[in-house]
Amino acid sequence: MDLTLPSEDGFHWKDHVLYCEDVDLEKATSRFGTPLYVYSRKAIEIAYRRYADALQGIPHLMCYALKANSNLAIIDVLARLGAGFDIVSGGELARVKAAGGDTKKVVFSGVGKSTQEITDALNADIYCFNVESIPELDRIIETARQTGKRARISLRVNPDVDAKTHPYISTGLKKNKFGIAINEAFNVYRHAAQFPEQLHITGIDCHIGSQLTELSPFLDACHRIVDLIDKLKEHGIELEHIDFGGGLGITYQNENPPTPAELIANLRQILCDRGYDHLEMVFEAGRSIVGNAGALLTKIEYLKKGEEKNFCIVDAAMNDMVRPTLYQAWMQIVPVNTQKLPHDEQVWDVVGPICETGDWLAKDRSLSLEQGQILALLSAGAYGMSMSSNYNTRVRPAEILVDGDKTYIIRPREEVQELFANETRIP
Ligand SMILES: *Cc1c(COP(=O)(O)O)cnc(C)c1O
């Protein structure tokens, strides 16, 4: 049985029991029930500071990509460290406001911004719209005209580099829906420059994918973007910032992604070499801030031995954590208490109660298990709760945030009645 933890920033073993900071997770589940999301404040802060420290002395805006985990308590923890935010919807803007985040540090990405969302973002005086198409640009011009505001914009360019990650989370290729092709971007900037009353062109932006474990795609993209900045400069369009997006990977199993310090130093070197060290560096990190800071705790309901496979049926399911089935993602799973385990190790598929064959959390894992035991699915802080649903009319898990020896319920477990409270029958 492999009990290696992908990261020790927030979780560690103590006398064969898994702890989040100073909190015994077996005890936490008897108190709060299962399934349960648990996050470490300390791990979030460490991860954020890895970026912030590496950016010291450099003009920068460090944004947290809300969609990775948008609980208000987590937004607040990061806002208190001075973070800005990358949002992809009006709903996320509302969350930033509700958590007391600074909307002047918000960048707004996404291919389908509605007129209402653009209006709200203009009124909130956000830092920048990352524009993903010509019709979107036209809509921003029109909305700015109507509201009497001036929109700060950057074009999200698609640099056509292969991020070498799962196809569903690769975004920087020509065949993806994201951004404006880098070869067209020059003309779109020139078009935008004709509307100085409505638009303030401030930057350029790219986000090439998620869970990137190599430096080279980031550096390739950077070079291509700087080529474009050169060309814009020749034509009198001077930018103020360059936004490198998010996408830095984390360790789930044995990945060894570059550190934020390595990423930043290498990008910085390119900017210095090419005469753009005055440009503000913007980042939109999601997974690498919260991914390793969370775990999903779940109880074994049944052990079901089949002729070909052994199934460990737990009380968490794909509605709580969709990454394994959606991306064939491998996530570490361990018993939270390994003091008194049965001796025989067997190979198990860890599955949930949902009526779908795709409802699995882990496959072919060598584990010694017994009914009633608590398991922890690790590195579940990003794209876990934020992608959850109520499929099969399942209530979503409670979420707790650990701070030292304290635990805070930052979202209680849903009640079944809430799930259909707004549904009505027809006469
Ligand atoms: C999802 C997303 C991010 C964050 O990606 P991570 O891989 O979680 O760092 C940043 N920017 C944009 C535009 C995104 O869509």
The ligand as an SDF file (V2000), in Angstrom:
LIG
                    3D

 15 15  0  0  0  0  0  0  0  0999 V2000
   -8.9120   27.6730  -15.6860 C   0  0  0  0  0  0  0  0  0  0  0  0
   -8.1720   28.8990  -16.0340 C   0  0  0  0  0  0  0  0  0  0  0  0
   -7.0750   29.3100  -15.2650 C   0  0  0  0  0  0  0  0  0  0  0  0
   -6.5380   28.4980  -14.1150 C   0  0  0  0  0  0  0  0  0  0  0  0
   -5.9330   27.3300  -14.5500 O   0  0  0  0  0  0  0  0  0  0  0  0
   -5.1150   26.4030  -13.5140 P   0  0  0  0  0  0  0  0  0  0  0  0
   -4.6610   25.2880  -14.3410 O   0  0  0  0  0  0  0  0  0  0  0  0
   -6.0850   25.9850  -12.4700 O   0  0  0  0  0  0  0  0  0  0  0  0
   -4.0120   27.2280  -12.9550 O   0  0  0  0  0  0  0  0  0  0  0  0
   -6.4650   30.4970  -15.6030 C   0  0  0  0  0  0  0  0  0  0  0  0
   -6.8840   31.2530  -16.6430 N   0  0  0  0  0  0  0  0  0  0  0  0
   -7.9320   30.8780  -17.4060 C   0  0  0  0  0  0  0  0  0  0  0  0
   -8.3520   31.7430  -18.5320 C   0  0  0  0  0  0  0  0  0  0  0  0
   -8.6010   29.6970  -17.1400 C   0  0  0  0  0  0  0  0  0  0  0  0
   -9.6280   29.3210  -17.9020 O   0  0  0  0  0  0  0  0  0  0  0  0
  1  2  1  0
  2  3  1  0
  2 14  2  0
  3  4  1  0
  3 10  2  0
  4  5  1  0
  5  6  1  0
  6  7  2  0
  6  8  1  0
  6  9  1  0
 10 11  1  0
 11 12  2  0
 12 13  1  0
 12 14  1  0
 14 15  1  0
M  END
$$$$
